[in-house]
Amino acid sequence: MVGTFYSKPSPTAKKYVEIGSKVKKGDILCIIEAMKLMNEIESEFDGEVVDICVSDGEVVDYGKTLFIIQ
């Protein structure tokens, strides 16, 4: 979806995940704000976050890789 990428639920909160974080399918990875709606993006896989491909506050578009999970 087109929107703004946020790595944490609020400016003072801890990031959902960082490089090296272990995640399970269904864990929240980030929020994408689209048209004033906050959409929680969940992991589709179990694994470890090896790269975060976007910066906090960056505008993302359809098909943009957000995370690499191994």
C-alpha positions in Angstrom: 0.0 0.0 0.0 1.1 3.6 -0.5 1.8 5.4 2.7 4.3 6.4 5.3 6.5 3.8 7.1 6.8 4.0 10.9 9.0 1.6 12.8 7.4 2.3 16.2 3.9 3.0 17.5 4.7 6.5 18.8 7.7 8.8 18.6 8.8 7.9 22.2 8.1 4.1 21.9 10.6 1.3 21.3 10.8 0.0 17.6 8.7 -3.0 16.8 11.8 -4.8 15.4 15.5 -4.2 14.7 18.1 -6.0 12.7 18.7 -9.3 14.5 15.2 -9.5 16.0 13.6 -12.9 16.0 10.0 -12.8 14.7 7.1 -15.2 14.3 4.4 -15.3 11.7 1.8 -12.6 12.8 4.2 -10.4 14.8 3.9 -6.7 14.1 6.9 -5.4 12.1 5.8 -1.8 11.5 2.9 0.6 10.8 2.1 2.1 7.4 0.0 5.2 7.6 -2.3 5.5 4.6 -5.0 8.2 4.3 -4.8 8.8 8.1 -5.3 5.1 8.9 -2.6 3.3 10.8 -2.2 -0.2 9.3 -0.1 -2.7 11.3 2.1 -4.8 9.0 2.6 -8.4 10.3 5.3 -10.8 9.5 4.4 -13.5 7.0 7.2 -15.8 8.1 9.1 -17.0 11.2 12.7 -16.0 11.2 15.2 -13.3 11.9 15.2 -9.7 10.6 18.4 -9.3 8.6 17.7 -5.9 7.0 15.3 -3.0 7.3 15.1 -1.5 3.8 13.4 1.8 4.6 13.8 4.6 7.1 11.3 5.8 9.7 9.0 8.4 8.1 9.8 7.3 4.5 7.0 7.2 1.9 6.6 3.7 0.5 4.7 2.4 -2.5 3.3 -0.9 -3.8 5.9 -3.6 -4.0 8.5 -1.8 -2.0 10.6 -4.3 0.1 10.4 -3.2 3.8 12.2 -6.0 5.5 14.4 -9.0 4.7 13.6 -11.9 7.0 15.8 -15.0 6.9 
